[in-house]
Amino acid sequence: MVNKTELCKKIMGIYPELGSCDRNLIINWDQKNNAWAVDFELKGEKIRHFLEDADASACMLDRQCVGMSIEFGQFL
């Protein structure tokens, strides 16, 4: 499973305008949804997005970040 600190750093590396880890970009494993819950505030709007572990893992291994990039890019 992906480490939440490393995942946050990876997201920040792709989209630094989303904020900073543990300040306005908070990531936790959501057991109920079996996915990473990514909470962030952007332009006064609070957003929660679920990121599948398989997508997060692929990106962390530098295999494919397209899915994650598309998902978070829509908020910018």
C-alpha positions in Angstrom: 0.0 0.0 0.0 1.1 3.6 -0.7 2.4 5.7 2.1 0.2 8.8 2.6 3.2 11.2 3.1 4.8 10.0 -0.1 1.5 10.2 -2.0 1.0 13.8 -0.9 4.5 14.7 -2.0 3.9 13.1 -5.4 0.6 15.0 -5.8 2.4 18.3 -4.8 5.1 17.5 -7.3 2.6 17.4 -10.1 0.2 20.1 -8.8 2.0 22.4 -6.4 -0.9 24.9 -6.7 -3.2 22.5 -4.7 -1.5 23.6 -1.5 0.8 22.0 1.0 0.7 18.6 2.7 -1.2 18.4 6.1 -2.2 22.0 5.8 -4.8 22.3 3.0 -4.0 19.0 1.3 -4.8 16.1 3.6 -4.7 12.5 2.6 -6.0 9.5 4.6 -6.9 5.9 3.8 -10.7 5.5 3.8 -11.6 1.9 4.8 -15.2 2.3 3.8 -14.4 3.3 0.2 -11.3 1.2 0.0 -9.5 4.3 -1.5 -7.4 7.3 -0.6 -9.5 10.2 0.6 -7.8 13.4 -0.6 -9.2 16.5 1.0 -8.2 20.0 -0.2 -9.4 23.5 -0.2 -9.0 25.5 -3.4 -10.3 29.0 -4.0 -12.5 28.8 -0.9 -14.1 25.5 -2.0 -13.5 22.3 0.1 -13.2 19.2 -2.1 -12.9 15.5 -1.2 -11.7 13.2 -3.9 -11.2 9.4 -3.7 -8.2 8.0 -5.4 -8.0 4.2 -6.0 -4.9 2.6 -4.4 -4.0 1.0 -7.8 -3.8 4.4 -9.5 -1.8 5.9 -6.6 0.6 2.9 -6.6 1.2 3.1 -10.3 2.0 6.7 -10.1 4.3 6.3 -7.1 6.3 3.7 -9.1 6.5 6.3 -12.0 4.6 3.9 -14.3 1.6 6.0 -15.0 0.3 9.2 -13.5 -2.2 10.0 -16.2 -5.3 9.0 -14.3 -4.2 10.9 -11.2 -3.3 13.9 -13.2 -6.6 14.0 -15.0 -8.5 13.6 -11.8 -6.8 16.5 -10.0 -6.3 18.6 -13.0 -10.0 19.1 -13.4 -10.0 21.2 -10.2 -7.5 23.8 -11.4 
